[in-house]
Amino acid sequence: MARSATSARGGPRERDETAAARDEESVADRSGPPALAVEGLTKRFGDGDDAVVAVDDVSLTVERGSVVGLLGPNGAGKTTLIKCALGIVIPDAGSVRVFGNDVRDGRRAAYADVDAMLEGARNDYWRLTVRENLRYFATISGVDPDSVAARHDRLLDRLDLADKADTPVRDLSRGMKQKVSLASVLAGGAELVFLDEPTLGLDVESARTLRAELRRLAAEEGLTIVVSSHDMTTIEAVCDRVVMLSNGRIVADDTVDALLGAAASDVVRVASPDLDAETVADLREAVEVVGVDRDARPPAVTVAAGGDRLYDLTDALRSAGVTVSDIRTVQPDLEEVFLERTGTAPGAVGDAGAAFGGESS
């Protein structure tokens, strides 16, 4: 994990009183400029016929105190979009505003309260202890580390790192290092953070702890979070809104509930030992079979059977001589919505990624 070098607050300052006041204000009043506003962002790599458009005319707004998830197959443009928003990659077209500040007018002001944890590179200094890393990254963010010592103690405690506070990072497990990376990003009290694959390498319990802490930070401290992940559980658990990318373009942008509600519903799964190929072919003549699982024991089919079509299904099963072992309604999940919108499984390489050699996320 690599921490973005975007924070530029000037000289070190104490943050106990000013940060507390700012945190209270950001929770109570989110009517100011959005935390992030991207307009018409475009980025291509290469020239001529070999050029690949990684981000294609993307416009996106992230309100203060919200948690927004970025989903897309590898190569969809998520990491490039994040790096453009952070000023690490310069876009070919479009604008980026952070808390109302146009990054073209002054990077220092725009990125004063921004931090990031990027997937695919090292983040922390492994020779330093966990606590020393938090103090170091708070310092380079322009914050007097002594003024945020209590914050560091809370982070260490909530991320189950307190017992390892004085341990060099190089001696920790991969999952522990991942949590140190997150703690370091939060050490200086940034208002907007970008997290790329934050649960990578974490066990189930650690991932659950991280999700709970992200929700708490957003709800109690007004932290704005943009999180990119292939972990659908994390996206569903922490995000107020989900933006899906495919081939550099936004193909969906809505709340999790709205996306699930708009997905194909009224799907029924029927399991029976009688579902051989001939029987399934007969069922297709009478009802809309949307899936067949021949490897299940017993085999199963999923059928679009909402409303009166449920009666058609029962009639078709009876006519085909099918003895039902199990029948249930199938509720769509975010992964199914993702497949429907992008046509690609999470973690797979999309068209742009395949052409360009594969964007990491």
C-alpha positions in Angstrom: 0.0 0.0 0.0 1.3 3.5 -0.9 0.2 6.6 0.8 -0.5 9.5 -1.5 1.8 12.4 -0.9 -1.0 14.9 -1.3 -1.2 16.4 2.1 0.3 19.9 2.2 -0.8 21.8 5.3 2.3 23.9 5.8 4.1 24.0 9.1 3.2 21.6 12.0 0.3 22.7 14.1 -1.7 21.5 17.0 -4.9 20.0 16.0 -6.8 19.2 19.3 -9.0 22.3 19.4 -9.1 23.3 15.8 -9.7 19.7 14.6 -12.4 19.1 17.1 -14.2 22.3 16.0 -13.8 21.4 12.4 -15.1 17.8 12.9 -18.2 19.1 14.8 -18.8 21.5 12.0 -18.4 19.0 9.2 -20.9 16.6 10.9 -23.4 19.3 11.6 -23.1 21.3 8.4 -22.5 19.6 5.1 -24.1 22.3 3.0 -20.7 23.7 1.8 -19.0 22.7 -1.5 -18.8 18.9 -2.0 -15.7 17.1 -0.8 -14.9 16.1 -4.4 -16.3 17.3 -7.7 -15.0 15.7 -10.9 -16.2 17.1 -14.2 -15.6 15.6 -17.7 -12.4 13.8 -16.6 -10.6 12.0 -19.4 -7.3 10.2 -19.4 -5.7 8.2 -22.2 -2.4 6.4 -22.4 -0.4 5.9 -25.5 -0.8 7.5 -29.0 -2.5 6.8 -32.2 -4.1 3.4 -32.8 -2.4 2.0 -29.7 -4.0 4.7 -27.4 -6.2 3.4 -24.5 -8.8 5.6 -22.9 -8.6 4.6 -19.2 -11.1 7.3 -18.0 -13.7 8.5 -20.5 -15.5 11.8 -19.7 -16.4 10.9 -16.1 -18.3 13.3 -13.9 -18.7 12.5 -10.2 -19.6 14.4 -7.0 -18.9 13.1 -3.5 -20.7 15.0 -0.7 -19.1 15.7 2.6 -19.4 13.0 5.2 -20.4 10.3 2.7 -18.9 7.0 1.8 -18.8 6.3 -1.9 -17.7 2.9 -3.4 -16.0 2.5 -6.7 -16.7 -0.9 -8.4 -15.5 -2.2 -11.7 -13.5 -5.0 -13.3 -9.7 -4.7 -13.4 -8.9 -2.1 -16.1 -12.2 -0.3 -15.8 -10.5 2.9 -14.8 -11.0 3.0 -11.0 -7.3 3.5 -10.0 -6.7 5.9 -12.8 -9.7 7.9 -11.7 -8.5 8.0 -8.1 -5.0 9.0 -9.2 -6.4 11.8 -11.4 -8.5 13.0 -8.4 -5.4 13.0 -6.2 -3.2 14.9 -8.8 -0.9 11.9 -9.1 -1.9 11.5 -12.8 -2.7 14.6 -14.9 -5.9 14.1 -16.9 -6.1 15.0 -20.6 -9.4 16.8 -20.0 -11.8 17.8 -17.3 -11.5 19.4 -13.9 -11.1 18.3 -10.2 -12.4 20.4 -7.3 -11.6 19.4 -3.7 -13.8 21.1 -1.1 -14.5 23.8 -3.7 -10.8 24.4 -4.6 -9.9 23.8 -8.2 -6.7 21.8 -8.2 -5.4 23.8 -11.1 -5.5 27.0 -9.1 -3.4 25.7 -6.2 -2.6 22.1 -5.3 -1.5 23.0 -1.7 -4.9 24.5 -0.8 -6.9 21.8 -2.6 -5.1 18.8 -1.1 -4.6 20.3 2.4 -7.0 17.8 4.0 -6.7 14.8 1.7 -4.9 11.5 2.1 -4.9 8.1 0.4 -4.0 4.5 0.7 -3.3 3.1 -2.8 -3.2 -0.6 -3.6 -0.1 -2.2 -5.1 2.8 -0.4 -3.3 4.3 0.0 0.1 2.8 2.4 2.5 4.6 2.5 5.9 8.2 2.6 7.0 8.8 -1.0 8.1 11.8 -0.2 10.4 9.6 2.2 12.5 7.1 0.9 15.1 3.4 1.2 14.5 3.1 4.2 16.8 6.2 5.9 15.2 4.5 5.5 11.8 1.4 7.3 13.0 3.4 10.1 14.4 5.6 10.4 11.3 2.6 10.6 8.9 0.8 13.0 11.1 4.0 15.2 11.1 4.4 15.2 7.3 0.7 16.1 7.1 1.5 19.3 8.9 0.1 18.3 12.3 1.9 18.3 15.6 1.8 14.6 16.5 1.5 15.3 20.2 -1.8 17.1 19.6 -3.3 14.0 18.0 -1.8 11.4 20.4 -5.3 10.6 21.8 -6.6 10.1 18.3 -3.7 7.7 17.6 -4.5 5.8 20.8 -8.2 5.4 19.6 -7.1 4.2 16.2 -4.7 1.7 17.6 -7.4 0.4 20.0 -10.2 0.2 17.5 -8.1 -1.5 14.8 -6.7 -4.0 17.4 -3.2 -2.6 17.1 -2.7 -1.4 20.6 -0.7 -4.5 21.6 1.6 -4.0 18.6 2.1 -0.3 19.1 5.8 -0.6 19.8 6.5 -3.4 17.3 8.4 -2.6 14.1 6.0 -2.9 11.1 8.3 -5.3 9.4 7.6 -7.9 12.2 3.8 -7.8 11.6 1.6 -10.1 9.6 0.3 -8.9 6.2 -3.1 -8.2 7.7 -1.6 -6.2 10.5 0.5 -4.2 8.1 -2.7 -3.4 6.1 -4.3 -2.1 9.3 -1.2 0.0 10.1 -1.5 1.5 6.5 -5.1 2.6 7.2 -4.2 4.0 10.7 -1.4 6.0 9.1 -3.7 7.5 6.6 -6.1 8.6 9.3 -3.3 9.7 11.7 -3.3 13.3 10.7 -7.0 13.8 10.6 -7.6 14.3 6.9 -11.2 15.2 5.9 -11.2 13.2 2.6 -9.5 9.9 2.2 -9.2 7.5 -0.7 -8.8 3.8 0.1 -7.9 1.3 -2.7 -8.6 -2.3 -1.7 -8.5 -1.6 2.1 -9.5 -5.1 3.1 -6.8 -6.9 1.0 -5.0 -9.4 3.1 -7.3 -9.1 6.1 -9.0 -12.0 7.8 -12.7 -12.0 8.3 -12.7 -10.5 11.8 -10.1 -7.8 10.8 -12.2 -6.9 7.8 -15.3 -6.6 9.9 -13.4 -4.4 12.4 -12.2 -2.1 9.6 -15.7 -1.8 8.1 -17.1 -0.8 11.5 -14.4 1.8 12.0 -14.9 3.4 8.6 -18.7 3.7 9.3 -17.9 5.2 12.7 -15.5 7.8 11.2 -18.0 8.8 8.6 -20.9 9.0 11.0 -19.2 10.5 14.1 -16.4 12.6 12.6 -17.7 13.6 9.2 -14.9 11.8 7.4 -15.5 11.6 3.6 -14.4 8.3 2.1 -13.9 7.0 -1.4 -13.3 3.3 -1.4 -12.4 1.1 -4.3 -12.7 -2.6 -3.7 -13.6 -6.0 -5.2 -14.9 -7.0 -1.8 -18.7 -6.7 -2.2 -19.3 -7.2 1.5 -17.2 -4.1 2.3 -19.0 -2.0 -0.4 -22.4 -3.0 0.8 -21.6 -2.6 4.5 -19.9 0.8 4.4 -21.0 2.7 1.3 -23.8 5.2 1.1 -23.5 5.1 -2.7 -21.9 2.9 -5.3 -20.4 4.1 -8.6 -19.8 1.3 -11.1 -17.2 1.8 -13.9 -16.8 -0.2 -17.1 -14.3 0.6 -19.9 -13.6 4.0 -18.3 -17.3 5.1 -18.1 -19.8 5.2 -15.3 -22.5 2.6 -15.9 -24.3 2.9 -12.6 -24.4 5.5 -9.8 -26.9 5.0 -7.0 -27.4 3.8 -3.4 -26.9 0.1 -2.7 -30.7 -0.3 -1.9 -31.6 1.4 -5.2 -29.3 -0.7 -7.2 -30.6 -3.9 -5.6 -34.2 -2.7 -6.1 -33.6 -2.1 -9.8 -32.0 -5.5 -10.3 -33.9 -8.4 -11.8 -36.3 -9.6 -9.1 -39.0 -12.2 -8.7 -36.6 -15.0 -9.6 -37.3 -18.4 -8.3 -34.8 -21.3 -7.8 -36.1 -24.8 -8.2 -34.0 -27.8 -7.2 -34.9 -31.4 -8.3 -33.2 -34.6 -9.3 -35.6 -34.7 -12.3 -33.9 -31.7 -14.0 -32.1 -33.4 -16.8 -31.3 -31.7 -20.1 -34.5 -32.8 -21.7 -36.7 -31.6 -18.9 -35.0 -28.2 -18.8 -35.6 -27.9 -22.5 -39.3 -28.6 -22.0 -39.4 -26.0 -19.2 -37.8 -23.4 -21.5 -40.8 -23.8 -23.8 -43.2 -22.8 -21.0 -41.3 -20.4 -18.7 -38.3 -18.0 -18.8 -35.4 -20.0 -17.5 -32.6 -17.6 -16.6 -30.0 -20.0 -15.2 -29.2 -23.7 -14.9 -26.9 -25.2 -12.2 -26.2 -28.8 -13.3 -23.4 -29.2 -10.8 -25.7 -28.6 -7.8 -27.0 -31.6 -5.9 -29.7 -31.9 -6.8 -29.6 -29.9 -10.1 -31.4 -26.5 -10.1 -32.8 -23.9 -12.4 -33.6 -20.3 -11.8 -36.8 -19.0 -13.4 -38.3 -15.5 -13.8 -41.6 -16.2 -12.1 -43.0 -13.0 -10.7 -46.8 -12.4 -10.3 -49.0 -14.8 -12.4 -45.9 -16.4 -13.9 -45.5 -18.3 -10.7 -48.6 -20.3 -11.6 -47.1 -20.9 -15.1 -44.0 -22.3 -13.4 -46.0 -24.7 -11.2 -48.0 -25.9 -14.1 -44.9 -26.4 -16.2 -43.2 -28.4 -13.4 -46.3 -30.6 -13.0 -46.5 -31.2 -16.8 -42.8 -32.1 -16.9 -43.2 -34.6 -14.1 -40.7 -32.7 -11.9 -40.7 -33.6 -8.2 -39.5 -30.5 -6.4 -36.9 -30.9 -3.7 -36.6 -27.2 -2.9 -38.1 -24.0 -4.2 -37.2 -20.5 -3.0 -37.2 -16.9 -4.1 -33.7 -15.6 -5.0 -32.9 -12.1 -3.8 -30.4 -10.2 -6.0 -27.1 -9.2 -4.4 -24.6 -6.5 -5.4 -22.4 -9.0 -7.3 -25.3 -9.9 -9.5 -26.0 -6.2 -10.2 -22.4 -5.7 -11.0 -22.4 -8.6 -13.5 -25.6 -7.2 -15.0 -24.2 -3.7 -15.4 -20.6 -4.5 -16.4 -20.9 -7.9 -18.0 -17.7 -8.9 -16.1 -17.1 -10.6 -12.8 -15.4 -8.7 -9.9 -11.6 -9.0 -10.3 -11.8 -10.0 -13.9 -10.0 -7.8 -16.5 -12.2 -5.6 -18.6 -11.6 -4.6 -22.2 -9.6 -1.5 -21.5 -7.5 -3.4 -18.9 -6.8 -6.2 -21.4 -5.7 -3.7 -24.0 -3.5 -1.8 -21.7 -2.0 -4.8 -19.9 -4.4 -4.6 -16.9 -5.0 -1.8 -14.5 -4.6 -3.1 -11.0 -8.1 -2.2 -9.8 
